[in-house]
């Protein structure tokens, strides 16, 4: 049994923390909205009153919060993780943030005698709920091995991809590819509907060929039914595309499709779709086509 502090019990963090409790670990969870700890406490975990309360005595501190400033605040803010974690504590950041921020935080953690891994995930709410996440991990190889039993509880595909920041870089590439696939699927749906094709039949056969993808498998029902209950919100994907375009500029590489898709995601967010699932990129194509 490992004593774990889990900071961030939202749509992803809550089911992940519950899986850790059910695997036999002692989990104290903290969220700014205390009601979000309900699933954890019902599973046998503990709702912490503060970050300090959760972290004190923890062997592992896991984070799942929305953005780079949130991670910085949780770790370095007054009453944050760095102020209360004992030397040797393993910090696992499951959040998706900027690679450069991750590297800075990892360096600061090292100076404090802490071990730090960036471990962003892919798979959305369904992946978190089913313990089937893909986890791309950056950081020290020995720390990765120490964290592997925890990763194996919440994920299905777990890969150490390089030093600190590498996990976030791979996640940025993931988000670029997912957004491009979603946009292509949305455009295909609008195109097929314009010709009166049986949409379910068309997407079934497309899924069996080279056009098939996890995006098509997981998101086609959303687009067929026009149901966009959030599994991963457009607002968060908009944030992630900002990470992609910024990191590409820093590296001096050109991402023509990435830049276009980033603008389409931004347009969806600006049109009020930020709280919807990212499959609601369909609504943007419909607006452009005059079919919304």
C-alpha positions as CSV (number, residue, x, y, z in Angstrom):
1,X,0.0,0.0,0.0
2,X,1.2,3.5,-0.9
3,X,0.1,6.7,0.8
4,X,-1.0,9.0,-2.0
5,X,-2.1,12.6,-2.1
6,X,-4.3,13.3,-5.2
7,X,-4.8,17.0,-6.0
8,X,-7.5,17.7,-8.5
9,X,-10.7,15.6,-8.4
10,X,-12.4,16.7,-11.6
11,X,-13.7,14.8,-14.5
12,X,-10.4,12.9,-14.9
13,X,-8.8,13.0,-11.5
14,X,-11.8,11.7,-9.6
15,X,-12.1,8.3,-11.3
16,X,-8.3,7.9,-11.3
17,X,-8.1,8.5,-7.5
18,X,-11.0,6.0,-7.0
19,X,-9.1,3.4,-8.9
20,X,-6.1,3.9,-6.7
21,X,-8.2,3.4,-3.6
22,X,-9.8,0.2,-5.0
23,X,-6.3,-1.0,-5.8
24,X,-5.5,-0.9,-2.0
25,X,-3.7,2.4,-1.7
26,X,-4.4,5.0,1.0
27,X,-5.6,8.1,-0.9
28,X,-6.2,11.6,0.5
29,X,-7.8,13.8,-2.2
30,X,-8.1,17.6,-2.4
31,X,-10.1,19.8,-4.7
32,X,-11.0,23.4,-4.4
33,X,-14.7,22.4,-4.7
34,X,-15.0,20.0,-1.8
35,X,-18.1,18.3,-3.2
36,X,-15.9,16.8,-5.9
37,X,-14.3,14.5,-3.3
38,X,-17.6,12.6,-2.9
39,X,-16.8,9.7,-5.2
40,X,-13.4,9.3,-3.5
41,X,-14.8,9.2,0.0
42,X,-17.5,6.8,-1.0
43,X,-14.8,4.5,-2.4
44,X,-12.9,4.6,0.9
45,X,-10.5,7.5,0.4
46,X,-10.2,10.6,2.5
47,X,-11.2,14.2,1.6
48,X,-8.3,16.5,2.7
49,X,-9.1,20.0,4.0
50,X,-6.1,21.5,2.1
51,X,-3.2,20.7,-0.1
52,X,-1.0,20.6,3.1
53,X,-3.4,18.2,4.7
54,X,-3.3,15.9,1.7
55,X,0.5,16.0,1.2
56,X,1.8,15.7,4.7
57,X,2.9,12.1,5.2
58,X,2.3,11.2,1.5
59,X,4.8,9.0,-0.3
60,X,3.4,10.0,-3.7
61,X,1.7,13.3,-4.8
62,X,-0.4,13.1,-7.9
63,X,-1.8,16.2,-9.7
64,X,-4.6,16.5,-12.3
65,X,-5.4,20.1,-12.8
66,X,-6.3,22.2,-15.9
67,X,-3.3,24.3,-16.9
68,X,0.3,25.5,-16.3
69,X,-0.6,28.2,-13.8
70,X,-2.7,25.8,-11.8
71,X,0.2,23.3,-11.5
72,X,2.6,26.1,-10.6
73,X,0.2,27.3,-7.9
74,X,-0.4,23.8,-6.5
75,X,3.3,23.1,-6.3
76,X,4.9,26.4,-5.5
77,X,2.2,28.5,-4.0
78,X,1.8,29.3,-0.3
79,X,0.7,26.1,1.4
80,X,1.6,24.2,-1.8
81,X,3.2,20.8,-2.4
82,X,6.8,21.9,-2.4
83,X,6.4,23.5,1.1
84,X,5.0,20.3,2.7
85,X,6.3,17.3,0.8
86,X,9.1,15.4,2.5
87,X,12.4,14.8,0.7
88,X,12.2,11.8,-1.5
89,X,8.5,12.2,-2.2
90,X,7.5,11.2,-5.8
91,X,5.4,13.9,-7.6
92,X,3.4,12.7,-10.6
93,X,1.8,15.5,-12.7
94,X,-0.9,13.9,-14.8
95,X,-2.0,17.4,-16.0
96,X,-1.4,18.7,-19.6
97,X,0.8,21.8,-19.4
98,X,3.7,23.5,-21.2
99,X,6.9,21.5,-21.6
100,X,9.1,24.4,-20.6
101,X,7.1,24.9,-17.4
102,X,7.4,21.2,-16.6
103,X,11.2,21.4,-17.0
104,X,11.4,24.4,-14.6
105,X,9.2,22.7,-12.0
106,X,11.2,19.4,-12.3
107,X,14.5,21.4,-11.7
108,X,13.0,23.1,-8.6
109,X,11.7,19.7,-7.3
110,X,15.2,18.3,-7.7
111,X,16.7,21.1,-5.7
112,X,14.3,20.3,-2.9
113,X,15.1,16.6,-2.9
114,X,11.9,15.6,-4.6
115,X,11.4,13.2,-7.5
116,X,9.2,14.6,-10.4
117,X,7.5,13.0,-13.4
118,X,5.4,14.6,-16.0
119,X,2.8,12.0,-17.0
120,X,0.0,13.6,-19.1
121,X,-2.7,11.2,-20.2
122,X,-4.8,10.5,-23.2
123,X,-8.2,8.8,-23.3
124,X,-10.6,11.3,-21.9
125,X,-13.2,10.7,-19.3
126,X,-13.9,7.2,-20.7
127,X,-10.3,6.2,-20.4
128,X,-10.1,7.5,-16.8
129,X,-13.3,5.8,-15.8
130,X,-12.2,2.5,-17.4
131,X,-8.6,2.7,-16.2
132,X,-7.6,2.5,-19.9
133,X,-5.5,5.7,-20.2
134,X,-2.5,6.1,-22.4
135,X,0.2,7.7,-20.2
136,X,3.3,9.3,-21.7
137,X,5.9,9.9,-19.0
138,X,8.9,12.2,-18.9
139,X,11.5,12.2,-16.1
140,X,14.2,10.1,-14.5
141,X,14.0,6.4,-15.4
142,X,14.4,5.2,-11.8
143,X,11.4,7.5,-10.7
144,X,9.4,6.0,-13.6
145,X,10.0,2.5,-12.4
146,X,9.0,3.5,-8.9
147,X,5.8,5.0,-10.2
148,X,5.0,2.1,-12.6
149,X,2.7,0.3,-10.2
150,X,0.6,3.5,-9.9
151,X,0.5,4.0,-13.6
152,X,-0.6,0.5,-14.2
153,X,-3.7,1.0,-11.9
154,X,-5.0,3.9,-14.0
155,X,-3.6,3.3,-17.4
156,X,-3.4,0.6,-20.1
157,X,-0.5,2.0,-22.3
158,X,2.3,3.4,-20.2
159,X,5.5,4.5,-21.9
160,X,8.6,6.3,-20.6
161,X,9.3,8.7,-23.4
162,X,12.4,10.6,-22.2
163,X,13.6,13.3,-19.7
164,X,11.5,15.9,-17.9
165,X,9.2,17.7,-20.4
166,X,9.2,14.8,-22.9
167,X,5.8,13.6,-21.6
168,X,4.3,17.0,-22.2
169,X,5.9,17.3,-25.7
170,X,4.4,13.9,-26.7
171,X,1.0,15.0,-25.2
172,X,1.1,18.1,-27.3
173,X,1.6,16.0,-30.4
174,X,-1.3,13.8,-29.3
175,X,-3.6,16.8,-29.0
176,X,-2.5,18.0,-32.4
177,X,-3.4,14.6,-34.0
178,X,-6.7,14.3,-32.1
179,X,-7.9,17.8,-33.1
180,X,-7.0,17.1,-36.7
181,X,-8.8,13.7,-36.6
182,X,-11.9,15.3,-35.0
183,X,-12.0,18.1,-37.6
184,X,-11.7,15.6,-40.5
185,X,-14.4,13.4,-39.0
186,X,-16.7,16.5,-38.5
187,X,-16.2,17.5,-42.1
188,X,-16.8,14.0,-43.3
189,X,-20.1,13.9,-41.4
190,X,-21.3,17.2,-42.8
191,X,-20.3,16.0,-46.3
192,X,-22.1,12.7,-46.0
193,X,-25.2,14.3,-44.6
194,X,-25.3,16.7,-47.5
195,X,-25.7,13.8,-49.9
196,X,-28.3,11.9,-47.8
197,X,-26.0,9.0,-47.1
198,X,-26.9,6.6,-44.2
199,X,-24.5,8.1,-41.7
200,X,-24.2,5.2,-39.4
201,X,-23.5,2.7,-42.2
202,X,-21.0,5.1,-43.8
203,X,-19.0,5.6,-40.6
204,X,-19.1,1.9,-39.9
205,X,-17.4,1.0,-43.2
206,X,-15.0,3.9,-42.9
207,X,-14.0,2.7,-39.5
208,X,-13.0,-0.7,-41.0
209,X,-10.6,0.8,-43.5
210,X,-7.6,3.1,-43.5
211,X,-9.8,6.0,-42.3
212,X,-10.5,4.2,-39.1
213,X,-9.1,5.7,-35.9
214,X,-9.8,5.8,-32.1
215,X,-11.4,9.2,-32.7
216,X,-13.8,7.7,-35.2
217,X,-14.6,4.8,-32.9
218,X,-15.1,6.9,-29.8
219,X,-16.7,10.1,-31.2
220,X,-18.9,9.0,-34.1
221,X,-21.9,8.5,-31.8
222,X,-21.6,12.0,-30.5
223,X,-21.6,13.4,-34.0
224,X,-24.4,11.1,-35.3
225,X,-26.6,12.0,-32.3
226,X,-25.5,15.6,-32.0
227,X,-24.8,14.9,-28.3
228,X,-21.8,16.7,-26.8
229,X,-21.8,15.9,-23.1
230,X,-18.2,16.7,-22.2
231,X,-15.7,13.9,-22.0
232,X,-13.0,16.4,-22.9
233,X,-14.0,20.0,-23.2
234,X,-13.3,22.2,-26.2
235,X,-12.0,24.9,-23.8
236,X,-9.2,22.5,-22.7
237,X,-8.4,21.5,-26.2
238,X,-8.1,25.1,-27.1
239,X,-5.6,25.5,-24.3
240,X,-3.7,22.5,-25.5
241,X,-3.5,23.8,-29.1
242,X,-2.0,26.9,-27.7
243,X,0.7,24.7,-26.2
244,X,1.3,23.0,-29.5
245,X,1.6,26.2,-31.6
246,X,3.8,27.9,-28.9
247,X,6.1,24.9,-28.6
248,X,6.3,24.6,-32.4
249,X,7.3,28.2,-32.7
250,X,10.0,27.8,-30.1
251,X,11.4,24.8,-31.9
252,X,11.3,26.6,-35.2
253,X,9.1,24.0,-36.9
254,X,6.1,24.7,-39.1
255,X,2.7,23.0,-38.5
256,X,0.4,24.3,-41.3
257,X,-2.5,21.9,-40.5
258,X,-1.9,22.4,-36.7
259,X,-2.2,26.2,-37.1
260,X,-5.4,25.8,-39.1
261,X,-7.0,23.4,-36.6
262,X,-5.9,25.5,-33.7
263,X,-7.9,28.4,-35.2
264,X,-11.0,26.2,-35.8
265,X,-10.8,25.0,-32.1
266,X,-10.4,28.7,-31.1
267,X,-13.5,29.6,-33.2
268,X,-15.5,26.9,-31.5
269,X,-14.5,28.2,-28.1
270,X,-15.2,31.8,-29.1
271,X,-18.7,30.8,-30.3
272,X,-19.7,29.5,-26.9
273,X,-18.9,25.8,-27.4
274,X,-16.0,25.7,-24.9
275,X,-18.0,23.6,-22.3
276,X,-19.0,21.0,-24.9
277,X,-17.1,17.8,-25.8
278,X,-14.4,18.4,-28.4
279,X,-16.5,16.4,-30.9
280,X,-18.6,19.5,-31.0
281,X,-16.1,20.8,-33.6
282,X,-18.9,19.4,-35.8
283,X,-20.9,22.5,-34.9
284,X,-18.2,24.7,-36.3
285,X,-18.3,22.9,-39.6
286,X,-22.1,23.2,-39.7
287,X,-21.9,26.9,-39.0
288,X,-19.4,27.4,-41.9
289,X,-21.7,25.3,-44.1
290,X,-24.9,27.1,-43.1
291,X,-26.4,23.8,-41.8
292,X,-26.4,24.5,-38.1
